[in-house]
Amino acid sequence: MRPLVTLHLKLLHGSGGEAESFRGSFEPLLASLGVVALTWRGARLLGRDPVAPALLVGLNPHLLVHDVAGAHNETLVVLVTMAGVVTFLAGRPRGGAAVATAAAGLKASAGLVVPYLLAAARPRARAALIAAVAAALGIALLALIGFGTHALDALSLLNSNQGRTSRWSFPYKTAQLLGVLLPGGRTDYRDAVRALYAAAFAGVLLWTLVRTWRGADPIRMAGWATLAILVASAWLVPWYVLWLLPLAALAADRRLVWATVALCAWMLPIAIPLGSFGY
């Protein structure tokens, strides 16, 4: 679900094809540097030494190999998301919620951060919610102007992505293990395993939102929820880890940092040309 990405590519590159337009472009590199700079700025606003958070993001091999060299649009999506987060940290919850919502117009997954910013915006949560809704309506209007009723096709694209399977996703490996240990094969357990992972993610989402509403750090809670959605997703690819990196870097939670490092290590074999390895 990425109407603003497509519109951006049409306006600047004359093409709606993401891979063709981003490859050979400096945009992924510049956007990734922007993400690192915003992570640095966010650490400063939180009163922390910005060097370690910036290095955790900027020197991550998945960012360098897949997001930048592979020219994926995650760099642009996370750039806008982090602009919203840093705006929020600077004491402007309405602006932060609006900008973070705009990131969801680039890719729907970016919207995961928004409810945490809203929950942490008390006593100005209502104003932040209005700003987020206004941004969402603006995105919808731009999508309709740019694509007409075809803008609704993005919903089917979002659904089809979760219909795909990565061989290194946790649901795939869990179903594969059950197929070895129990009667039947991997496909016999696939749907049940996906449902269990989805239910677990829903539980983490609810738990972290409640904790945020009660005063927990929204960046930390959004980081755990992002980790959970990556673990629960049937379509796990290494460029998605950029969703998590700046949140983990700013969260001041060693467990989240080490969990992020472990996930990055798990994802190292994905999308490399080694025969049976890959997606």
C-alpha positions in Angstrom: 0.0 0.0 0.0 2.2 2.8 -1.2 0.4 5.5 -3.2 2.8 8.3 -2.3 5.8 6.2 -3.4 4.3 5.6 -6.8 3.3 9.3 -7.1 6.7 10.4 -6.1 8.4 8.1 -8.7 6.0 9.3 -11.4 6.7 13.0 -10.7 10.5 12.7 -10.3 11.4 9.8 -12.5 8.5 9.6 -14.9 7.9 6.0 -13.8 5.8 4.1 -11.4 8.2 1.1 -11.3 10.0 1.2 -7.9 12.9 -1.1 -8.7 13.7 0.5 -12.0 13.4 4.1 -10.6 15.3 3.7 -7.4 18.2 1.7 -8.9 20.9 4.0 -10.3 19.4 6.8 -8.1 21.1 8.5 -5.2 17.8 8.6 -3.3 18.3 5.4 -1.2 21.8 6.6 -0.1 20.6 10.1 0.7 17.5 8.8 2.5 19.6 6.3 4.5 22.0 9.1 5.6 18.8 11.1 6.6 17.7 8.2 8.8 21.1 8.1 10.5 21.0 11.9 11.0 17.5 11.7 12.5 18.5 8.9 14.8 21.4 11.1 15.9 19.0 14.0 16.4 16.6 11.8 18.3 19.3 10.6 20.7 20.3 14.2 21.3 16.7 15.2 22.1 16.5 12.3 24.6 19.7 13.5 26.3 21.8 10.5 25.2 25.2 10.1 23.5 24.2 9.8 19.8 27.2 7.9 18.5 26.2 4.4 19.4 22.6 4.8 18.1 23.8 6.3 14.8 26.4 3.5 14.4 23.8 0.8 15.1 21.7 2.1 12.2 24.3 3.4 9.8 26.7 0.4 9.8 24.1 -2.3 9.8 24.9 -4.7 6.9 21.3 -5.1 5.8 20.9 -1.3 5.4 24.1 -1.1 3.4 23.6 -4.2 1.2 19.9 -4.4 0.7 18.3 -1.0 1.4 21.0 1.2 -0.2 22.8 -1.0 -2.7 19.6 -2.9 -3.4 17.7 0.3 -3.8 14.6 -0.5 -1.8 12.1 2.2 -0.8 12.3 1.4 2.9 15.0 4.1 3.2 12.4 6.8 2.1 9.6 5.3 4.2 11.7 5.1 7.4 13.1 8.6 6.7 9.6 10.1 6.9 8.7 7.9 9.8 11.7 9.0 11.8 11.0 12.6 10.9 7.7 12.2 12.6 9.3 10.5 15.6 11.9 13.3 16.0 9.2 15.9 15.6 7.3 14.2 18.4 10.4 14.0 20.6 11.0 17.8 20.0 7.7 18.4 21.8 5.4 18.8 18.8 3.0 15.8 19.1 0.6 17.0 16.5 3.3 17.5 13.9 4.9 14.2 14.8 1.6 12.3 14.5 0.9 14.0 11.1 4.3 13.3 9.6 4.4 9.7 10.9 0.9 9.2 9.3 2.2 10.6 6.0 4.8 7.8 6.1 2.0 5.3 6.0 1.1 6.8 2.7 4.5 5.6 1.4 4.0 2.1 2.9 1.3 0.9 5.2 3.7 -0.8 7.6 5.0 2.6 8.6 1.6 3.3 10.3 2.5 1.0 13.1 4.4 3.8 14.9 1.4 6.2 14.8 -0.8 4.8 17.6 2.2 4.8 20.0 2.7 8.5 19.3 -1.0 9.2 19.8 -1.1 7.1 23.1 1.9 9.0 24.4 0.6 12.5 23.4 -1.6 12.9 26.5 -3.0 15.4 27.4 -2.8 16.5 23.8 -3.9 13.1 22.3 -7.1 14.5 20.8 -5.2 17.2 18.9 -2.6 14.7 17.7 -5.4 12.4 16.6 -7.0 15.1 14.6 -3.7 15.9 12.9 -3.2 12.2 12.1 -6.7 11.9 10.6 -6.1 15.1 8.6 -2.9 13.7 7.2 -4.6 10.4 6.3 -7.4 12.2 4.5 -4.8 14.3 2.6 -3.0 11.1 1.5 -6.3 9.6 0.4 -7.1 12.7 -1.6 -3.7 12.7 -3.3 -4.1 9.0 -4.1 -7.5 9.6 -5.7 -6.3 12.6 -7.7 -3.2 10.7 -8.9 -4.8 7.3 -9.6 -8.5 7.6 -9.3 -10.3 4.4 -8.2 -7.1 2.5 -9.0 -5.8 3.8 -5.6 -7.9 1.1 -4.0 -5.7 -1.5 -5.7 -3.1 -0.9 -3.0 -5.3 -2.7 -0.6 -5.1 -5.9 -2.6 -1.4 -5.5 -2.9 -1.0 -5.3 0.8 -3.0 -8.5 1.2 -1.1 -10.3 -1.5 2.2 -9.5 0.3 1.1 -11.5 3.3 0.0 -14.3 1.1 3.6 -14.8 0.1 6.1 -16.9 2.1 9.7 -16.4 2.9 11.6 -19.6 3.6 13.4 -17.9 6.5 10.3 -16.4 8.1 9.5 -17.7 11.6 6.1 -19.0 10.6 7.6 -21.0 7.7 10.4 -22.5 9.9 7.9 -23.3 12.7 5.6 -25.1 10.2 8.5 -26.9 8.7 9.7 -28.1 12.1 6.2 -29.3 13.0 6.1 -31.2 9.6 9.3 -33.0 10.7 8.3 -33.8 14.2 4.6 -34.6 13.7 2.6 -36.5 11.1 2.0 -34.6 7.8 4.0 -32.0 6.1 4.8 -28.3 6.4 1.7 -27.2 4.5 -0.6 -29.1 6.9 0.4 -26.8 9.7 1.0 -23.6 7.7 -2.4 -21.9 8.3 -2.6 -22.7 12.0 1.0 -21.5 12.6 0.3 -18.3 10.8 -2.8 -17.7 12.9 -0.9 -18.4 16.1 1.9 -15.9 15.1 -0.8 -13.3 14.2 -2.5 -13.8 17.5 0.8 -13.4 19.3 1.5 -10.2 17.5 -2.0 -8.9 18.3 -1.2 -9.6 22.0 2.1 -7.8 21.9 0.5 -4.8 20.1 -2.3 -4.5 22.7 0.2 -5.0 25.6 2.6 -2.3 24.3 -0.2 0.1 23.5 -1.6 -0.2 27.0 1.8 0.3 28.5 2.3 3.4 26.4 -1.0 4.8 27.5 0.1 4.3 31.1 3.3 6.2 30.6 5.9 3.8 29.1 8.3 5.1 26.5 6.5 5.1 23.1 9.7 4.6 21.1 10.6 1.5 23.1 7.1 0.1 22.9 6.9 0.8 19.2 10.2 -1.0 18.8 9.0 -4.1 20.5 5.8 -4.1 18.4 7.9 -3.7 15.2 10.1 -6.6 16.3 7.0 -8.7 16.9 5.5 -7.9 13.4 8.8 -8.9 11.8 8.8 -12.2 13.7 5.2 -12.8 12.9 5.3 -12.0 9.2 5.2 -14.8 6.7 7.1 -12.6 4.3 10.4 -11.7 6.0 13.0 -10.0 3.9 16.2 -8.3 5.1 15.5 -4.7 4.0 12.5 -4.7 6.3 14.8 -4.6 9.4 15.3 -0.9 8.8 11.8 -0.5 10.2 13.2 -1.6 13.5 16.8 -0.3 13.6 16.3 3.4 14.6 13.6 2.5 17.1 15.8 0.0 18.8 18.7 2.5 18.7 16.7 5.2 20.5 14.8 2.9 23.0 17.6 2.6 25.6 16.6 -1.0 26.1 19.5 -3.5 25.9 17.1 -6.4 25.5 15.5 -4.8 22.4 19.0 -4.0 21.0 20.2 -7.6 21.4 17.0 -9.0 20.0 17.4 -6.7 17.0 21.0 -7.9 16.5 19.8 -11.5 16.8 17.1 -10.9 14.2 19.7 -9.3 11.9 22.0 -12.3 12.3 19.0 -14.7 11.5 18.3 -12.7 8.3 21.9 -12.8 7.0 21.3 -15.8 4.7 18.2 -14.2 3.1 18.4 -12.9 -0.5 22.0 -14.0 -1.2 22.9 -16.2 -4.2 23.8 -19.4 -2.4 21.5 -22.0 -4.0 19.2 -23.3 -1.4 19.5 -20.1 0.6 17.5 -17.0 -0.4 13.9 -15.9 0.3 
